[in-house]
């Protein structure tokens, strides 16, 4: 086991009007007030759309420290948002109708010109988990072996049932919106570092991605840090859920790295099965059945969660994370996901603005 395998979390969040709940274009102003522009080093940064901001924790060994860092950064951004008459909301999509505006940035403008309506419409907030790896070889070994487990993580994080003022019918509609990018989604087996580099280069050369940074794969090797980056999660309404997913992701990476080192082959799951698993996780979250990609059969969501927990328990034990992960996993299964909380807030008065108001409170608790 790699004892110093650190984990870090990036979150994207909405800036909303305190009265109407509608997202407002103030990202650059809020980031400036928050005093940061470097999420990889632990801080805050602007994002593709002016209605959102991004935060990034420091890399940590302790899940407790991840939670404390996330709370501090959310609080810092909330204060900065309040300075501009706005509120911060950990919502993966806007429940209310919005016409998003592009952040002034040459790269973002190139994306808008090339990808058209996809780039224009896309206002959604993810949670990205970075876990330390030794090198690109280990990163690729991990990525290849974790493909079957990513959909259940999407289901656990689901926090985007509403889109443009209506219930989408999905638990994570962000997952469906994000998949419009030509570079997004599950990947085939790469095999080794050379295969990974070749695949990324092909994506760029055919125009599916502007550059390596736009290789929006479900899991990828970070171009900035010695990490693998998980990208299938909605931003979580509750900090505790983000901590849970950080712990599960690190345990998955450690388990996959061990399997790679010991020569256990990756499951050669077909790409259409992985897409089907991702769709079902986005559609139903934890409320229905998920796909076991290895067998290509559906199973109750809780069964797949239990299989995930069993798979990573040795790694959780090694990091001292069993109690934290098990307790928080039970909490999610008992109270539901962020998507469940959003629908419950809406059900009281059938008013979508209530969803945003409730999320603003939960974001800081």
C-alpha positions as CSV (number, residue, x, y, z in Angstrom):
1,X,0.0,0.0,0.0
2,X,1.1,3.5,-0.7
3,X,0.7,5.2,2.7
4,X,1.1,8.7,1.4
5,X,-1.6,8.5,-1.3
6,X,-3.2,11.9,-0.9
7,X,-6.6,13.0,-2.1
8,X,-7.9,16.4,-3.2
9,X,-11.3,17.7,-4.3
10,X,-12.4,20.3,-6.8
11,X,-15.9,21.7,-6.8
12,X,-17.9,23.9,-9.1
13,X,-20.7,26.0,-7.6
14,X,-23.5,28.3,-8.7
15,X,-23.8,32.0,-7.9
16,X,-27.4,32.8,-7.4
17,X,-29.7,35.8,-6.7
18,X,-30.8,35.7,-3.0
19,X,-34.4,36.5,-3.9
20,X,-35.2,34.8,-7.2
21,X,-32.6,32.0,-7.1
22,X,-31.6,32.7,-10.7
23,X,-27.9,32.3,-11.4
24,X,-26.1,35.6,-11.9
25,X,-22.9,36.3,-14.0
26,X,-20.4,37.4,-11.3
27,X,-17.8,34.7,-11.3
28,X,-14.8,37.0,-11.9
29,X,-15.8,39.5,-9.3
30,X,-16.5,36.8,-6.7
31,X,-13.2,35.1,-7.3
32,X,-11.3,38.4,-7.1
33,X,-13.1,39.2,-3.8
34,X,-12.2,35.7,-2.5
35,X,-8.6,36.4,-3.2
36,X,-7.6,33.4,-5.3
37,X,-7.3,32.0,-8.8
38,X,-5.4,28.6,-8.5
39,X,-7.7,25.7,-7.4
40,X,-5.0,23.1,-8.0
41,X,-2.9,24.6,-5.2
42,X,-5.9,25.0,-2.9
43,X,-8.0,28.0,-3.7
44,X,-10.7,29.5,-5.9
45,X,-10.9,30.2,-9.6
46,X,-13.3,31.3,-12.4
47,X,-14.9,28.7,-14.6
48,X,-16.3,28.4,-18.2
49,X,-19.5,30.3,-17.3
50,X,-19.7,33.6,-15.3
51,X,-22.5,32.1,-13.2
52,X,-20.2,29.6,-11.6
53,X,-17.0,29.5,-9.5
54,X,-14.5,26.7,-8.7
55,X,-12.8,25.7,-5.5
56,X,-9.9,23.3,-5.0
57,X,-8.7,21.8,-1.7
58,X,-5.1,21.1,-0.9
59,X,-4.1,17.4,-1.2
60,X,-4.7,15.7,2.1
61,X,-4.1,12.3,3.7
62,X,-7.0,12.7,6.1
63,X,-10.7,12.7,5.1
64,X,-11.3,14.9,8.1
65,X,-9.0,17.5,6.6
66,X,-10.7,17.2,3.3
67,X,-14.0,18.1,5.0
68,X,-12.5,21.0,6.9
69,X,-10.9,22.4,3.7
70,X,-14.1,22.1,1.7
71,X,-16.1,23.9,4.5
72,X,-13.5,26.6,4.7
73,X,-13.4,27.2,0.9
74,X,-17.2,27.1,0.6
75,X,-17.4,29.6,3.4
76,X,-14.8,31.8,1.8
77,X,-16.7,31.9,-1.5
78,X,-20.0,32.4,0.3
79,X,-18.6,35.5,2.0
80,X,-17.2,36.8,-1.3
81,X,-20.6,36.1,-3.1
82,X,-22.4,38.0,-0.3
83,X,-20.1,41.0,-0.9
84,X,-21.7,41.2,-4.4
85,X,-25.3,40.6,-3.2
86,X,-25.3,36.9,-4.2
87,X,-25.5,33.5,-2.6
88,X,-23.5,30.3,-3.2
89,X,-25.3,27.0,-4.1
90,X,-23.8,23.5,-4.5
91,X,-26.2,22.6,-7.3
92,X,-25.0,20.6,-10.3
93,X,-27.5,22.3,-12.6
94,X,-29.6,25.3,-12.2
95,X,-33.1,24.4,-11.2
96,X,-34.3,27.8,-12.7
97,X,-34.2,28.9,-16.3
98,X,-30.9,30.6,-17.2
99,X,-29.1,32.0,-20.2
100,X,-25.5,31.4,-19.2
101,X,-22.7,33.8,-20.2
102,X,-19.2,32.9,-21.2
103,X,-16.2,33.9,-19.0
104,X,-13.9,36.2,-20.9
105,X,-11.0,33.9,-21.8
106,X,-9.4,33.2,-25.1
107,X,-9.5,29.4,-24.7
108,X,-13.2,29.5,-23.6
109,X,-14.0,31.6,-26.7
110,X,-12.3,29.1,-28.9
111,X,-14.4,26.4,-27.4
112,X,-17.6,28.4,-27.9
113,X,-16.7,29.0,-31.6
114,X,-15.9,25.4,-32.3
115,X,-18.6,23.6,-30.3
116,X,-21.4,26.0,-30.7
117,X,-24.6,25.4,-28.7
118,X,-23.0,22.6,-26.7
119,X,-20.6,25.2,-25.2
120,X,-23.2,27.9,-24.9
121,X,-25.9,25.8,-23.1
122,X,-23.6,24.0,-20.8
123,X,-23.9,25.4,-17.2
124,X,-23.3,22.5,-14.9
125,X,-21.2,21.8,-11.8
126,X,-19.1,18.8,-11.1
127,X,-17.0,17.4,-8.3
128,X,-13.5,16.2,-9.4
129,X,-11.5,14.0,-7.1
130,X,-7.7,13.8,-7.5
131,X,-5.8,10.9,-6.1
132,X,-2.0,10.7,-6.1
133,X,-0.2,8.2,-8.3
134,X,3.5,7.4,-8.9
135,X,3.5,8.0,-12.6
136,X,1.6,7.7,-15.8
137,X,2.0,4.0,-16.0
138,X,0.3,3.6,-12.6
139,X,-2.4,6.1,-13.6
140,X,-3.3,4.2,-16.7
141,X,-3.3,0.9,-14.8
142,X,-5.8,2.5,-12.4
143,X,-8.0,4.1,-15.0
144,X,-8.3,0.8,-17.0
145,X,-9.3,-1.1,-13.9
146,X,-11.8,1.3,-12.5
147,X,-14.1,1.7,-15.5
148,X,-16.7,-0.8,-14.1
149,X,-17.1,1.2,-10.8
150,X,-17.6,4.7,-12.0
151,X,-21.3,4.6,-12.6
152,X,-22.1,3.7,-9.0
153,X,-20.2,6.8,-7.9
154,X,-22.3,8.9,-10.2
155,X,-25.4,7.5,-8.6
156,X,-24.1,8.3,-5.1
157,X,-23.3,11.9,-6.1
158,X,-26.6,12.6,-8.0
159,X,-27.6,16.2,-7.4
160,X,-29.1,17.6,-10.6
161,X,-32.8,16.6,-11.2
162,X,-33.9,20.0,-12.5
163,X,-33.0,21.7,-15.8
164,X,-34.3,25.0,-17.1
165,X,-37.2,25.2,-14.6
166,X,-38.4,21.6,-15.0
167,X,-37.9,18.2,-13.5
168,X,-35.7,16.3,-16.0
169,X,-36.8,12.9,-14.7
170,X,-33.1,12.2,-14.0
171,X,-31.2,12.1,-10.7
172,X,-28.1,13.5,-12.4
173,X,-29.1,15.4,-15.5
174,X,-25.7,17.0,-15.4
175,X,-24.3,13.7,-16.5
176,X,-26.4,13.8,-19.7
177,X,-25.7,17.4,-20.4
178,X,-21.9,16.9,-19.9
179,X,-22.0,13.9,-22.3
180,X,-22.7,16.3,-25.2
181,X,-19.0,17.2,-25.3
182,X,-17.4,15.0,-28.0
183,X,-14.5,14.3,-25.7
184,X,-16.6,13.3,-22.7
185,X,-17.6,9.9,-21.4
186,X,-16.1,6.4,-20.7
187,X,-12.9,5.3,-22.4
188,X,-11.7,2.1,-24.0
189,X,-8.8,0.2,-22.3
190,X,-5.6,2.1,-22.9
191,X,-3.3,-0.7,-21.9
192,X,-0.3,1.4,-21.0
193,X,1.1,5.0,-21.0
194,X,1.8,5.0,-24.7
195,X,-1.7,3.9,-25.5
196,X,-3.1,6.6,-23.3
197,X,-1.0,9.3,-24.9
198,X,-1.9,8.1,-28.3
199,X,-5.6,8.2,-27.5
200,X,-5.4,11.8,-26.1
201,X,-3.4,12.9,-29.2
202,X,-6.1,11.4,-31.5
203,X,-8.9,13.3,-29.6
204,X,-7.0,16.5,-30.2
205,X,-6.0,15.9,-33.8
206,X,-9.6,15.1,-34.8
207,X,-11.0,18.1,-33.0
208,X,-12.9,16.3,-30.3
209,X,-10.8,18.2,-27.8
210,X,-8.9,21.5,-28.2
211,X,-6.1,20.2,-26.1
212,X,-5.2,17.7,-23.4
213,X,-7.1,19.8,-20.8
214,X,-10.3,19.3,-22.7
215,X,-10.0,15.5,-22.7
216,X,-13.1,15.2,-20.6
217,X,-12.9,11.5,-20.0
218,X,-14.7,10.0,-17.0
219,X,-11.3,9.4,-15.5
220,X,-8.0,10.7,-16.7
221,X,-4.4,11.4,-15.8
222,X,-4.1,15.0,-14.6
223,X,-2.0,17.2,-16.9
224,X,-0.9,19.4,-14.0
225,X,-0.4,17.1,-11.0
226,X,0.8,13.5,-10.4
227,X,-2.8,12.3,-9.9
228,X,-5.6,10.5,-11.5
229,X,-8.7,12.6,-11.8
230,X,-12.3,11.3,-11.4
231,X,-14.8,13.4,-13.3
232,X,-18.1,11.6,-13.1
233,X,-19.5,13.2,-10.0
234,X,-22.1,15.9,-9.5
235,X,-21.1,18.6,-7.1
236,X,-22.5,17.4,-3.8
237,X,-25.1,19.3,-1.9
238,X,-23.6,18.2,1.4
239,X,-19.9,18.4,2.3
240,X,-20.2,15.0,4.0
241,X,-21.1,13.4,0.7
242,X,-18.1,14.9,-1.0
243,X,-15.9,13.5,1.8
244,X,-17.5,10.1,1.4
245,X,-16.8,10.1,-2.4
246,X,-13.2,11.3,-1.8
247,X,-12.7,8.3,0.5
248,X,-14.2,5.8,-1.8
249,X,-12.2,7.2,-4.8
250,X,-8.9,6.9,-3.0
251,X,-9.7,3.4,-1.9
252,X,-10.7,2.5,-5.4
253,X,-7.4,3.9,-6.8
254,X,-5.3,2.0,-4.2
255,X,-7.2,-1.2,-4.9
256,X,-6.8,-0.8,-8.6
257,X,-3.1,0.1,-8.3
258,X,-2.5,-3.1,-6.3
259,X,-4.3,-5.2,-8.9
260,X,-2.2,-3.5,-11.6
261,X,1.1,-4.1,-9.7
262,X,0.2,-7.7,-9.1
263,X,-0.6,-8.3,-12.8
264,X,-4.4,-8.8,-12.5
265,X,-5.9,-7.9,-15.9
266,X,-8.6,-5.2,-16.3
267,X,-12.1,-6.3,-17.2
268,X,-12.6,-5.7,-20.9
269,X,-16.1,-4.2,-20.6
270,X,-17.5,-3.0,-23.9
271,X,-18.0,0.7,-24.2
272,X,-21.7,0.5,-24.9
273,X,-22.2,-1.3,-21.6
274,X,-20.3,1.4,-19.8
275,X,-22.5,4.0,-21.5
276,X,-25.6,2.1,-20.5
277,X,-24.3,1.9,-16.9
278,X,-23.7,5.7,-16.9
279,X,-27.1,6.4,-18.3
280,X,-28.9,4.3,-15.7
281,X,-26.9,5.8,-12.8
282,X,-27.8,9.3,-14.1
283,X,-31.5,8.4,-14.7
284,X,-32.3,6.7,-11.4
285,X,-29.5,7.5,-8.9
286,X,-29.9,5.2,-5.9
287,X,-33.7,4.8,-6.3
288,X,-33.7,2.0,-8.9
289,X,-31.4,-0.5,-10.4
290,X,-27.8,0.0,-11.6
291,X,-25.8,-1.9,-14.1
292,X,-23.1,-4.3,-13.0
293,X,-20.9,-3.7,-16.1
294,X,-18.8,-6.9,-15.6
295,X,-21.9,-9.1,-16.0
296,X,-24.0,-6.5,-18.1
297,X,-27.0,-7.2,-15.8
298,X,-29.0,-4.8,-13.7
299,X,-29.0,-5.1,-9.9
300,X,-30.6,-3.1,-7.1
301,X,-28.6,0.1,-6.5
302,X,-27.9,-0.9,-2.9
303,X,-26.5,-4.2,-4.0
304,X,-24.0,-2.5,-6.3
305,X,-23.1,-0.1,-3.5
306,X,-22.5,-3.1,-1.2
307,X,-20.3,-4.7,-3.9
308,X,-18.3,-1.5,-4.2
309,X,-17.8,-1.3,-0.4
310,X,-16.7,-4.9,-0.3
311,X,-14.2,-4.3,-3.1
312,X,-12.5,-1.4,-1.4
313,X,-12.8,-2.4,2.3
314,X,-9.1,-3.6,2.6
315,X,-7.9,-0.3,1.3
316,X,-10.3,1.6,3.5
317,X,-8.9,-0.3,6.5
318,X,-5.4,0.4,5.5
319,X,-6.1,4.2,5.4
320,X,-8.2,4.1,8.6
321,X,-11.2,5.3,6.7
322,X,-13.7,2.5,7.3
323,X,-15.7,4.1,10.0
324,X,-15.9,7.5,8.2
325,X,-17.0,5.9,4.9
326,X,-19.4,3.4,6.3
327,X,-21.1,6.0,8.5
328,X,-21.5,8.5,5.7
329,X,-22.6,5.8,3.2
330,X,-25.4,4.8,5.6
331,X,-26.4,8.5,5.9
332,X,-26.7,8.8,2.1
333,X,-28.7,5.6,1.8
334,X,-31.0,6.7,4.6
335,X,-31.7,10.3,3.7
336,X,-31.1,10.1,-0.1
337,X,-28.9,12.0,-2.5
338,X,-28.9,15.7,-3.3
339,X,-31.4,15.0,-6.0
340,X,-33.8,13.6,-3.4
341,X,-33.3,16.6,-1.3
342,X,-34.0,19.0,-4.2
343,X,-37.2,17.1,-5.1
344,X,-38.3,17.2,-1.5
345,X,-37.8,21.0,-1.3
346,X,-39.8,21.4,-4.5
347,X,-42.7,19.2,-3.3
348,X,-43.6,21.5,-0.4
349,X,-44.9,24.3,-2.6
350,X,-44.1,23.2,-6.1
351,X,-41.9,26.2,-6.4
352,X,-38.5,25.7,-8.1
353,X,-37.1,28.8,-6.3
354,X,-37.5,26.9,-3.0
355,X,-35.0,24.3,-4.3
356,X,-32.3,26.9,-4.6
357,X,-33.1,28.5,-1.3
358,X,-32.8,25.1,0.4
359,X,-29.6,24.4,-1.4
360,X,-28.0,27.7,-0.3
361,X,-28.5,26.6,3.4
362,X,-27.3,23.1,2.9
363,X,-24.2,24.2,1.0
364,X,-22.8,25.7,4.2
365,X,-23.9,23.0,6.6
